[in-house]
Structure formats: C-alpha cells, structure tokens
C-alpha cells in the first residue's frame, strides 16, 4: 500500500481574493480539480482531510456556497460546523479579532461569506488556520475559480481568450479582472453609467487585460465567453427599481451570443432572473454551461481546501 506524499505549505495561506495565488498555483489547482472531479464521478473515495474540520460562517444567505463547501468537506473525509448571523455576528457580539482567535483554535479551515472585504481580511489576519472568501461585496474568487475550470473543461486553456462581462461592475467583475491579469486573457467590460468597475478595488496594475465598452453588444463581439450576474446583488435591494431601469439594455440575449465567437460559451453564477439580465433562450440554450459551472464549485473548492491544508500532493 502506497501513501501520497505532500509538500505542506510553508506558512498559513488564505484565499481572500483571486490575486492571492500565482498562475503556476492555478495551473496546479485546475489539474487537481480534474482529478478530484473524475474520482467523484467514478465513486472513487478521496478522503485526504480525515479529522479536519471546516467552519462555515454565513452573514449572507447562500445555496450553492453552502452545499458545495459542506458536501465537499464531507466527501474529503472531514466535518463541518455551520454558523449563521444568529450564531456568529462578526464584529457585533464580539470583535472580529477575538472571533478569529477563538474559532481558529477549534477548527482547521474557515470559509466566510459576508459583506465588507475588511471583515474577512481582519479575520484572516488573526486566524491560525486558512481562511477562504465565500463571497464579499468586493470579490467572489471561488466562483471565478469554478468558472475558469468550466471553460477549460469545454474549450481548453483560457490564456489569450476574451471574456465579455455584461452588467454590474460588482464583485464578480472585480474578480474577473484579477483573473485576466494573472492568467493572461482579456475581459471586455460593459456596464451602465454609474455602475462601472472600480479598478482600484480590483487592484489591477494596468489596464492591458481589460477593455471598457459603452455598448454591451460591442463588448460581446468576438468573445469566447459571455457572462453576467443579477442586476441587484445581495445587500443592494433598496436600489432594485433604479437598477432595473439603468440595466434595461444589458440583458444578454441571442443577438449578443450571435455576435460572439461561434463556439462561445455563456455563464452565470446563479441565481438567475430570466428576462432581466439574461434571456431564457440564452441561459437554457445550447451555448449555456451554467449547470456544469454550478457543479464545478464543488470540485474547485475541494481542490482549494486540499491545497490550503496539505499543499501540493
């Protein structure tokens, strides 16, 4: 019987935004995702995290994030502690620094889904174990990790390709910009006036990896991947009516997909509102890979947790 050898991380690594890893580390992770997914599909047991515990802290509600992390950790042989706002109010019932010091003494890894990025940054700074960003107002790295893996599965390397982002300059858009700079592709960004991407939030060093388009149709021209998100992200519900009016021309439709590359894919991180940010004919059409994309959150995050806890296998 042989056992896998591991190279443990030299120090605690966190995954708080996409820019936390290098291109080489992402190449390793995408390979691991494919291996882990194949094992999952063939019912081959893969449990490198036996006796490890994941704490999940949710200040924002979730379906895909909770199911993918919880199922993923159990499949890796570990266990899960699930905390909601009623159980753990970061920075309210107790300073974030204190919560981090206590929780990280009792578990092996922490996933947080919250509002301000500063909360998760503060938690990580005082944690003795790896911390993963399950979504903040500013970034959603786990989703883009799964999205790029999905593209690779269907079309091969994303390097040199063009991704069209149509809609809000939100956490997804910020993360796509970071990914483009690290992995060598281009993002065409089209948002309504007043909802632009803030380059300073994304932390982009130059503008070479993305282009801004006023016309969403032109952003999609020649794109290899067209992707979008809801017009009103969680936490911005008071702006819903204003956003519906502002975003009326930013619905991804069949014309936009037609002007993209013939083999272009469509992605959406879900939940989706058919008839708002995307036509039903697109999200339910032959170019859509949203269900593969959703499933791949599971495999991407399993590879991520394995890497953060065990290093390279």
C-alpha positions in Angstrom: 0.0 0.0 0.0 1.4 3.4 -1.0 0.5 6.7 0.5 0.6 10.1 -1.2 3.4 12.4 -0.2 2.6 16.0 0.4 4.5 19.2 0.5 2.9 21.2 3.3 2.5 25.0 2.9 5.5 26.9 4.3 3.1 29.2 6.1 -0.7 29.6 6.5 -2.2 30.6 3.2 -5.5 32.3 2.8 -7.8 32.7 -0.2 -9.4 36.1 0.1 -9.2 37.3 -3.5 -8.2 35.8 -6.8 -4.8 37.6 -6.7 -3.7 35.6 -3.7 -2.4 32.8 -6.0 0.1 32.7 -8.9 -0.5 31.4 -12.4 1.6 28.3 -11.6 -0.5 27.6 -8.5 -3.7 27.9 -10.5 -2.3 25.5 -13.1 -1.8 23.0 -10.3 -5.3 23.6 -8.9 -7.0 23.1 -12.3 -5.2 19.8 -12.7 -6.3 18.8 -9.2 -9.9 19.8 -9.9 -10.0 17.5 -12.9 -8.6 14.6 -10.9 -10.9 15.2 -7.9 -13.9 15.5 -10.3 -13.1 12.3 -12.1 -12.9 10.4 -8.8 -16.2 11.9 -7.7 -17.9 10.8 -11.0 -16.5 7.2 -10.7 -17.3 6.9 -7.0 -13.7 6.6 -6.0 -13.2 7.5 -2.4 -10.9 10.5 -1.9 -10.5 11.5 1.7 -7.3 13.3 2.4 -8.9 15.6 5.0 -10.0 13.0 7.6 -10.3 14.5 11.1 -10.2 18.1 9.6 -13.0 20.5 10.4 -14.3 23.3 8.3 -16.1 26.2 9.9 -18.6 28.0 7.6 -19.7 31.5 8.7 -22.6 33.0 6.8 -23.6 36.6 7.1 -25.1 36.4 3.6 -27.5 33.7 2.7 -26.4 31.0 0.2 -27.4 27.9 -1.6 -24.5 26.9 -3.9 -21.8 28.1 -1.5 -23.2 26.2 1.4 -24.0 23.0 -0.4 -20.7 22.9 -2.3 -18.5 23.6 0.7 -20.4 21.3 3.1 -20.7 18.4 0.7 -17.1 18.9 -0.4 -15.7 18.8 3.1 -17.6 15.7 3.9 -16.5 14.0 0.7 -12.9 14.8 1.6 -13.4 13.0 4.8 -13.7 16.0 7.1 -16.5 17.5 9.1 -18.3 20.9 9.1 -19.5 23.4 11.6 -22.2 25.8 10.1 -22.6 29.2 11.7 -25.1 31.9 10.6 -25.6 35.5 11.7 -27.6 34.3 14.7 -24.7 32.2 15.9 -21.8 34.4 15.0 -22.2 38.1 14.3 -18.7 39.2 13.2 -17.7 42.4 14.9 -21.0 42.8 16.7 -21.4 40.4 19.6 -17.6 40.1 19.7 -14.7 41.9 18.0 -13.7 40.1 14.7 -10.2 39.7 16.0 -11.5 37.8 19.1 -13.8 35.6 17.0 -10.9 34.7 14.7 -8.6 33.8 17.6 -11.2 31.5 19.2 -12.7 29.8 16.1 -9.3 29.2 14.5 -8.2 27.3 17.7 -11.1 24.8 17.3 -11.2 24.1 13.5 -8.7 23.5 10.7 -10.0 25.9 8.0 -12.7 28.6 7.8 -14.9 29.8 5.0 -16.7 33.2 5.4 -19.5 34.7 3.3 -20.0 38.3 4.4 -20.5 41.9 3.3 -17.3 44.1 3.6 -14.0 42.6 2.5 -12.4 44.3 5.5 -14.2 41.8 7.8 -12.7 38.8 6.2 -9.3 40.5 5.9 -9.4 41.2 9.6 -10.5 37.7 10.5 -7.7 36.2 8.4 -5.1 38.5 10.0 -5.9 37.0 13.4 -6.6 33.4 12.3 -4.3 30.4 13.0 -5.8 28.5 10.1 -6.5 29.2 6.4 -9.5 31.4 5.6 -11.5 31.3 2.3 -13.6 34.0 0.9 -17.0 32.5 0.1 -18.2 35.9 -1.2 -17.9 39.5 -0.1 -19.2 42.8 -1.6 -15.9 43.2 -3.4 -14.8 39.7 -4.5 -16.0 36.2 -5.3 -12.9 34.2 -6.0 -14.3 30.7 -5.6 -16.9 31.4 -8.3 -14.4 32.6 -10.8 -12.2 29.6 -9.9 -15.1 27.3 -10.9 -15.9 29.4 -14.0 -12.4 29.2 -15.4 -12.2 25.4 -14.7 -15.5 25.1 -16.6 -14.1 27.0 -19.5 -11.0 24.8 -19.5 -13.2 21.6 -19.5 -15.1 22.8 -22.5 -12.6 24.8 -24.6 -9.1 24.3 -23.2 -6.8 27.0 -21.9 -8.3 30.4 -21.3 -5.0 32.1 -22.0 -5.3 34.6 -24.8 -9.1 34.3 -24.9 -11.7 37.1 -24.5 -14.4 37.1 -21.8 -17.3 39.6 -22.1 -18.7 40.8 -18.8 -22.2 42.4 -19.3 -23.9 44.0 -16.4 -22.9 45.3 -12.9 -19.4 46.3 -12.0 -19.7 44.1 -8.9 -17.6 41.5 -7.0 -17.8 39.1 -10.0 -16.5 41.8 -12.4 -13.7 42.7 -10.0 -12.6 39.1 -9.7 -12.7 38.5 -13.5 -10.3 41.5 -13.9 -7.9 40.0 -11.4 -8.1 36.6 -13.1 -7.4 38.1 -16.5 -4.3 39.8 -15.3 -2.9 36.7 -13.7 -3.9 34.1 -16.3 -3.3 36.1 -19.5 -6.7 36.7 -21.0 -8.8 39.8 -21.8 -12.1 41.0 -20.3 -14.5 43.2 -22.2 -16.4 45.1 -19.6 -19.8 46.8 -20.4 -21.8 48.3 -17.5 -24.4 51.1 -17.4 -23.2 54.5 -16.5 -22.7 54.8 -12.7 -22.1 51.1 -12.3 -18.6 50.8 -13.6 -15.9 48.6 -12.3 -13.6 50.4 -9.8 -10.1 49.5 -10.9 -8.7 50.4 -7.5 -10.9 47.8 -5.8 -9.8 45.1 -8.2 -6.1 46.2 -7.6 -5.3 45.9 -11.3 -1.7 47.2 -12.0 -2.5 48.2 -15.6 -5.4 48.3 -18.0 -3.9 45.9 -20.5 -6.0 43.0 -19.5 -9.4 44.6 -19.9 -11.3 47.0 -22.2 -14.4 49.0 -21.4 -17.3 49.3 -23.8 -20.4 51.5 -23.5 -22.3 49.2 -25.9 -22.8 45.7 -24.5 -23.2 44.4 -28.0 -19.7 45.5 -28.9 -18.3 44.0 -25.7 -19.6 40.6 -26.9 -18.2 40.9 -30.4 -15.7 38.1 -30.9 -15.9 37.0 -27.3 -15.1 33.4 -26.4 -17.2 33.5 -23.2 -20.1 35.8 -22.3 -21.0 36.1 -18.7 -23.3 38.1 -16.4 -24.8 38.3 -13.0 -28.0 39.6 -11.4 -28.6 43.3 -11.7 -29.1 43.7 -7.9 -26.6 41.9 -5.7 -27.4 40.9 -2.1 -27.2 44.0 0.1 -28.3 46.4 -2.6 -32.0 45.6 -2.7 -33.0 49.2 -1.9 -31.7 50.1 -5.4 -33.6 47.4 -7.2 -36.1 49.6 -9.2 -33.4 52.1 -10.1 -31.2 49.3 -11.3 -33.9 47.7 -13.4 -34.2 50.9 -15.4 -30.5 51.5 -15.7 -29.7 48.0 -16.8 -32.6 47.5 -19.3 -30.2 47.4 -22.3 -27.7 45.0 -20.5 -29.8 41.8 -20.9 -27.7 39.1 -22.5 -29.8 38.0 -25.5 -29.4 35.8 -28.6 -28.1 38.7 -30.6 -25.2 39.2 -28.2 -24.4 35.5 -28.4 -24.6 35.6 -32.1 -22.0 38.3 -32.4 -19.6 36.4 -30.1 -17.4 33.6 -31.4 -19.4 30.7 -33.0 -18.3 28.4 -30.1 -18.7 31.0 -27.4 -20.0 29.8 -24.0 -22.5 31.5 -21.7 -22.1 31.5 -17.9 -24.0 32.9 -15.0 -23.1 32.4 -11.3 -26.8 32.0 -10.4 -29.4 32.5 -9.2 -30.7 33.9 -12.5 -33.7 36.1 -13.4 -34.7 35.1 -16.9 -36.0 38.1 -18.8 -33.8 40.5 -16.7 -30.0 40.0 -17.0 -30.4 37.1 -19.4 -32.9 35.8 -21.9 -34.3 32.3 -21.2 -33.3 31.3 -24.7 -29.7 32.0 -23.8 -29.4 30.5 -20.3 -31.4 27.5 -21.4 -29.8 27.3 -24.8 -27.0 25.2 -26.3 -24.2 27.6 -25.5 -25.0 27.7 -21.8 -22.8 25.8 -19.4 -24.4 27.2 -16.2 -25.1 23.8 -14.7 -21.6 22.5 -15.2 -20.4 25.8 -13.8 -22.6 25.4 -10.7 -21.4 21.8 -10.1 -17.8 22.8 -10.5 -18.0 24.9 -7.4 -17.9 21.6 -5.6 -14.8 20.3 -7.3 -13.0 23.6 -7.4 -13.4 24.2 -3.7 -12.4 20.6 -2.8 -9.1 21.2 -4.6 -8.8 24.6 -2.9 -9.3 23.2 0.6 -6.9 20.3 -0.1 -4.2 22.7 -1.3 -4.6 25.1 1.6 -4.4 22.3 4.2 -1.9 19.9 2.5 0.0 21.9 0.0 0.9 20.2 -3.3 0.3 16.4 -3.4 
